[in-house]
Amino acid sequence: LALALALPSVALENGLARTPPMGWMSWERFRCNVDCQADPRNCISEQLFLEMADRLAEDGWRELGYEYINIDDCWSAKQRDAAGQLVPDPKRFPSGIKALADYVHSRGLKLGIYGDLGVFTCGGYPGTMLEHVQQDAQTFAAWGVDMLKLDGCYSSAEEQAKGYPEMARALNATGRPIVYSCSWPAYQGGLPPKVNYTILAEICNLWRNYDDIQDSWESVLSIVDWFFANQEVLQPAAGPGHWNDPDMLIIGNFGLSYEQSRSQMALWTVMAAPLLMSTDLRTISPSAKEILQNRLMIQINQDPLGIQGRRIVKEKSDIEVFLRPLSQAASALVFFSRRTDMPFRYTTSLAKLHFPEDAVYEVQDVFVGKIIGALKTADNFSVVVNPSGVVMWYLRPMALRVQPRHVRHQAPGEGFRPTLL
């Protein structure tokens, strides 16, 4: 059944996720490792989440906005209890989820949990069938959960069309503010007519559109390709309280080079994506930490306007340019290289990128933090972009052309589609 079966009357109306959620999630790095005897340090257990909460609280992450500690699949026992309730695995979570949530809250953080709208979770644990939706929502609220990711394994299109809106209603009915992340569009191909993003935005705070990310550059590129190939559909759907989710940040793991790590961070930021890290914060390298803790990058990602950026230029030279309009007439520009040979000198102007005529911008390098200087719209400039790397700029207007009051300022790049030069 198409997503259009859901009615707008189920609007989430929770006032949450006004900017993209930030935090840490277990899945990409730790998967469904439940062997705590052989691998106690890396298995899905309360100890893992306690330790990650400590790292978020003590290593500067929390102050930057990384506030969610999200449990993914494989946390529960293999059976519901006699009352039909989900229960955590007693060996791996002996204190229970409520105690874990209490600890996370004591550290100034929030706890997320995972469920699946189906017979089983993707990892084979008890799912949330339609008859359990209200009960599970109440259980999560009683435990003190602050975010729910609801997956879609082992369920039909019909069950999803009923269950995802029903969970929105059930979460609202608990009276506890719980950010709602749903995987619904990913199971329906991510695009209209099966997915109605107008209605989805009234049901969920964020949603997975596409495939799971893997620890590889190839996976990152496949996600980037899909999101920007379909940006005309996806970009208008995002905004305060409702976000497209291209999946976790894999920076700090094994599959990305330094340049590729910077590229993922920049592209996720320009997409207004949730910044949910999935790496071992206990052993993360200084360089990966520096990328993830870049204050200007986070400021851009968390911009209150909540406009998702677009790809505005796709060159034959394998250089692509992305633009995100920001509050106070500022903008973020990302120059991205798909080349694999050597650094490439790319020359253009703000005029070619459809910025307003006769304007002057202060340009700041997002990664270095340095103010480069003032740039007029008509001035040509060059950036050197490393293979699979990015150059990212933050532009603040210094002087805009004078216009009659009744003329609306056009946002940079507004109304323009990507051009192949």
C-alpha positions as CSV (number, residue, x, y, z in Angstrom):
1,L,0.0,0.0,0.0
2,A,1.2,3.5,-0.7
3,L,2.3,5.8,2.0
4,A,-0.7,8.0,1.0
5,L,-3.0,5.7,3.0
6,A,-1.9,7.4,6.1
7,L,-3.9,10.5,7.1
8,P,-2.4,13.9,8.0
9,S,-4.5,13.8,11.2
10,V,-1.8,11.5,12.8
11,A,0.7,14.4,12.8
12,L,3.5,13.9,15.3
13,E,3.1,17.4,16.8
14,N,5.9,16.7,19.4
15,G,7.9,19.9,18.8
16,L,11.1,17.8,18.7
17,A,14.2,17.6,16.4
18,R,13.9,21.2,15.4
19,T,17.5,20.8,14.2
20,P,19.0,17.4,13.0
21,P,19.5,15.1,15.9
22,M,23.1,14.5,17.0
23,G,24.6,11.7,18.9
24,W,26.0,8.2,18.8
25,M,24.5,4.9,17.6
26,S,25.8,1.4,18.0
27,W,24.9,-0.4,14.8
28,E,27.5,0.3,12.1
29,R,30.5,-0.2,14.4
30,F,29.2,-2.9,16.8
31,R,26.4,-4.5,14.8
32,C,24.7,-7.5,16.5
33,N,27.7,-8.7,18.5
34,V,26.1,-10.4,21.5
35,D,29.0,-12.7,22.5
36,C,29.9,-10.9,25.8
37,Q,31.9,-14.0,26.9
38,A,34.4,-13.9,24.0
39,D,34.2,-10.1,23.4
40,P,33.0,-8.3,26.5
41,R,34.4,-4.9,25.4
42,N,32.6,-4.8,22.1
43,C,29.3,-6.7,22.6
44,I,25.9,-5.1,22.8
45,S,25.5,-4.7,26.5
46,E,24.7,-2.0,29.1
47,Q,28.5,-1.6,29.7
48,L,29.1,-0.5,26.1
49,F,26.4,2.2,26.4
50,L,27.6,3.3,29.8
51,E,31.1,3.7,28.5
52,M,30.0,5.6,25.4
53,A,27.8,7.9,27.5
54,D,30.9,8.7,29.6
55,R,32.9,9.5,26.5
56,L,30.1,11.8,25.2
57,A,29.9,13.6,28.5
58,E,33.7,13.8,29.2
59,D,35.4,14.3,25.8
60,G,33.7,17.4,24.6
61,W,30.9,15.8,22.5
62,R,27.9,16.8,24.7
63,E,28.7,20.5,24.7
64,L,28.8,20.4,20.9
65,G,25.3,18.9,20.7
66,Y,26.0,15.2,20.5
67,E,23.4,14.3,23.0
68,Y,21.8,10.9,22.0
69,I,23.1,7.5,23.0
70,N,21.2,5.2,20.7
71,I,20.8,1.5,21.2
72,D,20.3,-0.3,17.9
73,D,19.2,-4.0,17.3
74,C,19.9,-7.0,19.5
75,W,19.4,-5.5,22.9
76,S,16.3,-7.5,23.9
77,A,15.7,-11.0,25.2
78,K,14.6,-13.5,22.5
79,Q,11.1,-13.6,23.9
80,R,8.6,-11.2,25.4
81,D,7.7,-11.7,29.0
82,A,4.5,-13.3,30.3
83,A,2.7,-10.0,30.1
84,G,3.7,-9.6,26.4
85,Q,6.3,-6.9,27.2
86,L,9.7,-6.4,25.6
87,V,12.5,-7.1,28.1
88,P,16.2,-6.5,27.7
89,D,18.5,-9.5,27.6
90,P,19.1,-10.2,31.4
91,K,22.7,-11.2,31.0
92,R,23.8,-8.3,28.8
93,F,21.5,-5.6,30.4
94,P,21.2,-6.9,34.0
95,S,20.3,-3.4,35.4
96,G,17.5,-2.9,32.8
97,I,16.9,-0.1,30.3
98,K,15.3,2.2,32.9
99,A,18.5,2.2,35.0
100,L,20.6,2.8,31.8
101,A,18.3,5.7,30.8
102,D,18.6,7.2,34.3
103,Y,22.4,7.0,34.1
104,V,22.4,8.6,30.6
105,H,20.2,11.4,31.8
106,S,22.4,12.0,34.8
107,R,25.2,12.7,32.4
108,G,23.1,15.3,30.6
109,L,22.4,13.0,27.6
110,K,19.4,11.3,26.1
111,L,18.8,7.6,25.4
112,G,17.5,6.1,22.1
113,I,16.3,2.6,21.5
114,Y,15.5,0.4,18.6
115,G,12.3,-1.5,17.6
116,D,11.0,-3.1,14.4
117,L,7.5,-3.0,13.0
118,G,7.3,-6.7,12.2
119,V,7.3,-10.2,13.5
120,F,11.1,-10.0,14.2
121,T,13.7,-7.3,14.2
122,C,16.3,-7.5,11.4
123,G,18.6,-9.3,13.9
124,G,15.9,-11.9,14.8
125,Y,14.7,-10.5,18.1
126,P,11.0,-9.9,19.0
127,G,9.4,-7.3,16.7
128,T,6.6,-4.9,17.3
129,M,3.5,-6.3,15.6
130,L,0.5,-4.1,15.2
131,E,-1.1,-5.5,18.4
132,H,2.0,-4.5,20.4
133,V,2.4,-0.9,19.1
134,Q,0.7,0.8,22.1
135,Q,2.2,-1.5,24.7
136,D,5.7,-1.0,23.4
137,A,5.3,2.8,23.1
138,Q,4.2,2.8,26.8
139,T,7.1,0.6,27.8
140,F,9.7,2.8,26.1
141,A,8.2,5.9,27.7
142,A,8.2,4.2,31.2
143,W,11.8,3.4,30.7
144,G,12.7,7.0,30.0
145,V,13.6,6.6,26.3
146,D,14.0,9.8,24.3
147,M,14.2,8.5,20.8
148,L,12.8,5.5,19.0
149,K,14.2,4.1,15.7
150,L,11.5,1.8,14.2
151,D,12.8,-0.5,11.5
152,G,10.7,-2.5,9.0
153,C,12.1,-6.0,8.7
154,Y,9.6,-8.9,8.5
155,S,6.6,-6.6,7.8
156,S,4.3,-6.1,4.8
157,A,3.6,-2.8,3.0
158,E,0.1,-3.0,4.5
159,E,1.4,-3.4,8.0
160,Q,3.8,-0.6,7.6
161,A,1.1,1.7,6.3
162,K,-0.9,1.1,9.4
163,G,1.9,0.6,11.9
164,Y,4.1,3.6,11.4
165,P,1.3,6.2,11.8
166,E,-0.1,4.1,14.7
167,M,3.3,4.3,16.5
168,A,3.3,8.1,16.0
169,R,-0.1,8.3,17.8
170,A,1.0,5.9,20.5
171,L,4.2,7.8,21.3
172,N,2.2,11.1,21.5
173,A,-0.3,9.4,23.8
174,T,2.5,8.5,26.3
175,G,3.0,12.2,27.1
176,R,6.8,11.7,27.0
177,P,8.7,13.6,24.3
178,I,10.2,10.8,22.1
179,V,11.9,11.6,18.8
180,Y,10.5,9.2,16.2
181,S,12.9,7.8,13.6
182,C,11.2,5.6,11.1
183,S,12.6,3.4,8.3
184,W,9.4,3.3,6.4
185,P,10.5,5.0,3.1
186,A,13.6,2.8,2.9
187,Y,11.3,-0.3,2.7
188,Q,9.2,1.3,0.0
189,G,12.0,2.3,-2.4
190,G,12.3,5.8,-1.0
191,L,10.5,7.6,-3.8
192,P,7.0,8.6,-4.9
193,P,4.4,7.3,-5.7
194,K,5.0,4.7,-3.0
195,V,6.4,7.3,-0.6
196,N,4.4,10.5,0.1
197,Y,6.9,12.8,1.8
198,T,4.3,15.5,2.7
199,I,2.5,12.9,4.9
200,L,5.7,11.3,6.1
201,A,6.8,14.6,7.5
202,E,3.6,14.8,9.6
203,I,4.3,11.3,11.1
204,C,8.0,11.0,11.7
205,N,10.8,13.3,12.9
206,L,13.4,11.6,10.7
207,W,13.4,8.7,8.4
208,R,15.8,6.4,6.6
209,N,15.3,6.8,2.9
210,Y,17.9,4.4,1.5
211,D,20.2,1.5,2.1
212,D,22.2,0.9,5.3
213,I,25.7,2.5,5.3
214,Q,28.7,0.2,5.3
215,D,32.2,0.9,6.4
216,S,33.4,1.9,2.9
217,W,33.9,4.8,0.6
218,E,31.9,2.9,-2.0
219,S,28.9,2.9,0.4
220,V,29.2,6.6,1.2
221,L,29.3,7.4,-2.6
222,S,26.2,5.2,-3.3
223,I,24.2,7.1,-0.7
224,V,25.4,10.5,-2.0
225,D,24.6,9.5,-5.5
226,W,21.1,8.4,-4.6
227,F,20.3,11.4,-2.4
228,F,21.4,14.1,-4.9
229,A,20.0,12.3,-8.0
230,N,16.7,12.5,-6.2
231,Q,17.1,15.9,-4.6
232,E,14.1,17.4,-6.3
233,V,11.9,15.0,-4.3
234,L,13.9,14.8,-1.1
235,Q,15.1,18.4,-0.5
236,P,11.6,19.9,0.0
237,A,10.7,17.2,2.5
238,A,13.3,18.2,5.1
239,G,13.0,21.0,7.6
240,P,12.7,21.6,11.4
241,G,11.1,18.6,13.0
242,H,11.4,16.3,9.9
243,W,14.6,15.2,8.3
244,N,15.9,12.9,5.6
245,D,18.4,10.5,7.2
246,P,21.2,9.2,4.9
247,D,22.4,7.0,7.9
248,M,25.3,7.1,10.3
249,L,28.7,8.8,10.2
250,I,31.4,6.1,9.8
251,I,34.2,8.6,10.5
252,G,36.7,7.0,12.9
253,N,36.3,3.4,11.7
254,F,38.3,1.5,9.1
255,G,36.9,2.2,5.7
256,L,37.5,5.9,5.0
257,S,40.7,7.8,4.4
258,Y,41.2,11.2,6.0
259,E,40.0,13.0,2.9
260,Q,37.0,10.8,2.6
261,S,36.1,11.3,6.3
262,R,36.1,15.1,5.7
263,S,34.0,14.6,2.7
264,Q,31.4,12.5,4.5
265,M,31.2,15.2,7.3
266,A,30.8,18.0,4.8
267,L,28.2,16.3,2.6
268,W,26.1,15.1,5.6
269,T,26.2,18.7,6.9
270,V,25.2,20.2,3.6
271,M,22.3,17.7,3.5
272,A,21.0,18.8,6.9
273,A,21.5,15.2,7.9
274,P,21.3,13.9,11.5
275,L,24.8,13.5,12.8
276,L,24.8,10.1,14.5
277,M,28.3,8.7,14.9
278,S,28.9,5.0,14.9
279,T,32.5,4.5,16.0
280,D,34.4,3.5,19.1
281,L,34.7,6.8,21.0
282,R,37.0,5.1,23.5
283,T,39.7,4.7,20.9
284,I,38.9,7.3,18.2
285,S,41.9,9.0,16.6
286,P,42.6,12.7,17.1
287,S,42.1,13.4,13.4
288,A,38.7,11.7,13.3
289,K,37.7,13.5,16.5
290,E,38.8,16.8,15.1
291,I,36.6,16.3,12.0
292,L,33.5,15.3,14.1
293,Q,34.0,18.1,16.6
294,N,34.4,20.9,14.1
295,R,32.4,23.7,15.6
296,L,31.7,25.7,12.5
297,M,30.6,22.5,10.7
298,I,28.2,21.7,13.5
299,Q,26.9,25.3,13.5
300,I,26.1,24.9,9.8
301,N,24.5,21.5,10.2
302,Q,22.3,22.8,13.1
303,D,21.3,26.0,11.2
304,P,17.8,26.9,12.5
305,L,16.3,27.4,9.0
306,G,16.8,23.7,8.4
307,I,17.0,24.0,4.6
308,Q,18.6,20.9,3.0
309,G,21.3,21.7,0.5
310,R,21.5,20.8,-3.1
311,R,24.1,19.8,-5.7
312,I,24.2,22.8,-8.1
313,V,27.0,21.9,-10.4
314,K,28.3,18.6,-11.8
315,E,31.4,19.1,-13.9
316,K,32.9,16.8,-16.5
317,S,36.1,17.2,-14.5
318,D,34.5,15.2,-11.7
319,I,34.2,18.2,-9.5
320,E,30.8,18.8,-7.9
321,V,29.5,21.8,-6.1
322,F,26.9,21.7,-3.3
323,L,25.1,24.7,-1.8
324,R,23.1,25.0,1.4
325,P,21.3,28.3,2.2
326,L,21.6,29.3,5.9
327,S,20.1,31.8,8.2
328,Q,21.0,35.5,8.0
329,A,21.6,35.2,4.3
330,A,24.7,33.1,4.8
331,S,25.5,30.0,2.7
332,A,27.7,26.9,2.9
333,L,29.5,25.8,-0.3
334,V,31.1,22.4,-0.7
335,F,33.5,21.7,-3.6
336,F,33.8,17.9,-3.8
337,S,36.2,15.8,-6.0
338,R,35.4,12.4,-7.3
339,R,38.8,12.2,-8.9
340,T,41.3,9.6,-7.9
341,D,44.5,11.0,-9.6
342,M,45.8,14.2,-7.9
343,P,44.6,17.5,-6.4
344,F,42.6,19.5,-8.9
345,R,42.5,23.3,-9.3
346,Y,38.9,24.3,-9.8
347,T,38.1,27.8,-11.0
348,T,34.6,29.4,-10.9
349,S,32.9,32.5,-9.5
350,L,29.9,33.1,-7.2
351,A,28.1,34.6,-10.2
352,K,28.4,31.2,-12.0
353,L,27.0,29.6,-8.8
354,H,23.9,31.9,-9.0
355,F,24.7,34.2,-6.1
356,P,23.1,37.7,-6.1
357,E,24.8,40.2,-8.3
358,D,26.9,43.0,-6.8
359,A,27.2,41.3,-3.5
360,V,30.3,40.8,-1.3
361,Y,30.8,37.8,1.0
362,E,33.2,37.1,3.8
363,V,34.6,33.6,3.1
364,Q,35.7,31.3,5.9
365,D,37.3,27.9,5.4
366,V,35.2,25.5,7.4
367,F,37.9,23.0,8.1
368,V,40.8,25.4,8.8
369,G,38.5,28.0,10.5
370,K,40.5,30.8,8.8
371,I,38.8,33.8,7.2
372,I,40.0,33.8,3.6
373,G,38.8,37.3,2.9
374,A,36.1,39.2,1.0
375,L,34.8,37.9,-2.3
376,K,32.7,39.8,-4.8
377,T,30.1,37.8,-6.8
378,A,31.8,38.6,-10.1
379,D,35.3,37.6,-9.0
380,N,36.8,34.4,-10.3
381,F,38.5,32.2,-7.6
382,S,40.2,28.9,-7.5
383,V,40.1,26.1,-4.9
384,V,42.4,23.0,-4.9
385,V,40.4,19.9,-4.1
386,N,42.2,16.7,-3.1
387,P,41.1,13.3,-4.6
388,S,37.9,12.1,-2.9
389,G,38.2,15.3,-0.8
390,V,36.3,18.5,-0.2
391,V,36.9,22.2,0.2
392,M,34.1,23.7,2.3
393,W,33.3,27.4,2.7
394,Y,31.0,29.4,5.0
395,L,29.9,32.7,3.3
396,R,28.4,35.7,5.1
397,P,27.1,38.6,3.1
398,M,29.0,41.8,3.7
399,A,27.2,44.1,1.3
400,L,24.1,43.2,-0.7
401,R,22.9,45.2,-3.7
402,V,20.2,47.8,-3.0
403,Q,16.8,46.7,-4.1
404,P,13.3,48.1,-3.9
405,R,11.6,47.0,-0.7
406,H,9.0,45.0,-2.5
407,V,11.5,42.8,-4.3
408,R,12.3,39.6,-2.5
409,H,16.0,38.7,-2.2
410,Q,16.6,35.5,-4.1
411,A,18.5,32.9,-2.1
412,P,21.8,31.8,-3.6
413,G,21.2,29.0,-6.1
414,E,17.5,29.4,-5.8
415,G,15.5,28.2,-8.8
416,F,18.6,26.7,-10.5
417,R,19.1,23.0,-11.3
418,P,22.5,21.3,-11.5
419,T,24.4,22.2,-14.7
420,L,26.8,20.0,-16.6
421,L,29.6,22.1,-17.8
